[in-house]
């Protein structure tokens, strides 16, 4: 998967998350979906920052921020999944499923970036 494809997938998830508030009008899903969208936007920006980091310090600072945002999205998906266990709304289940898939992709990207960074450092030793 390319970064462009990951960005596209992220944007599709944001669109899906924006529809959450329409499922239960009057609920706090608007604030929740807004938080998910904000986190997804941060993920995309942080990947770009990690890849463009010029120093090791900047690189590892950005990786830490990326991992924190991944954890935040996991937390939100866990909360949404837990809240949906009673109602079992298919639309919410779909958001949760796609959210976890997005988390997996960003985790994989993070691992691959770290692996390449480690490999490049080993080559210069």
N, C-alpha and C positions, 0 to 999 in steps of 0.2 A: 504494500500500500504506500502510495506517495504522500507527501505532506499536503499536497493539493487535495487529494482524495480524503485525507483525514479532516482537513478543514471543511470540505463539503459535507462530510458526515456529521461533523460538529454542528454546522449550520442547520442541517435537517433536524437534528435533535433539538436545537433551540426552537425551531418552529413547532415541533411536537410539544415541547415543554410550555410554549406560550399558550397552547390550547387547553392546558390543565384548568385554568380559572373558569373556563366556560362549562366544564363538567359539573361543578358544584357552585353555582352562583351564591355569593354571600359567604363563602368559606375563605379560609386564609390561603387558598391555593394560588391566588394572584401573587402574594408576597413570596410564596415558596417557589413558584415558577420563575419569578424575576430573579431570585437568588441563584437558581440553577442556571439560568441564561447568563448571568454575570460570571459565574464560575466557569462556564464553558468558554466564554470569550477570553477570560484570563488564561485558560489552558492553551488556547491557540496562540495567544501573544507570547506566553512564556516559552513555548517550544521554539518560536522564532528567536527570542532573546537568548536561549541556551545555545542555539546553533550559531548565533552571531557573536557570542562572547569571545573576547580577545584574550582575556587573562584567565588563569586557573581560578582565582578568587571569584571573579564575575561568573564564570561557568558554574562553579559549585553553589554559589548563592542562588543563581537562577534555577538550578536543578532542585535545590531545597524548596524554593517557592513552587516549582512545578509539582513536586511530590505533595506539598501541603494542599494544593488545589485539587489534586487527584483524590487525596484523602477526604477533602470537603465534599466532593461529588459522591464519593462512596457513602459518606455519612447521610447525605440527602437522599440517596437512592434507598438506603436502609430504612430511613424514617418513612419514606413514601410507601415502601413495600410493607412495612409493619402496619401503617395506617390503612392500607388497602386489604389486609387479610380478612377483615370482617365483610366488607362490601364487595370484594372481588369484582371491581369494575375492569372490564377488559381494556379499556383505553388507558387506565392508570397502569395496569400490568404491562402494557406495551411500552409505556414511557420508562418504567423501571427496567424492563429487559433491554431496551435500547441504551439506557443510561449505563447499565453495567457493561454492555458491549463497548461503549465509548470509553469507559474507565479502563477496560482491558486493553484497548488500542493505545491509549495514552501511556499506560504502564509499560507496554511493549516498546513503544517509541523511547520512553525514558531509559529502559534497560539497554536498548540498542545504542543509544547515544553514549551512555556510560561505558558500554563495552568497547565502542570505537575509541573513546577518549583514553581508556586504559590501554588498549592495544597500541595506539599512537605513542603514548608515553613510554611503553615498553620498548618500542622500536628505537627510541632515541637514547636509551640507557646503554 
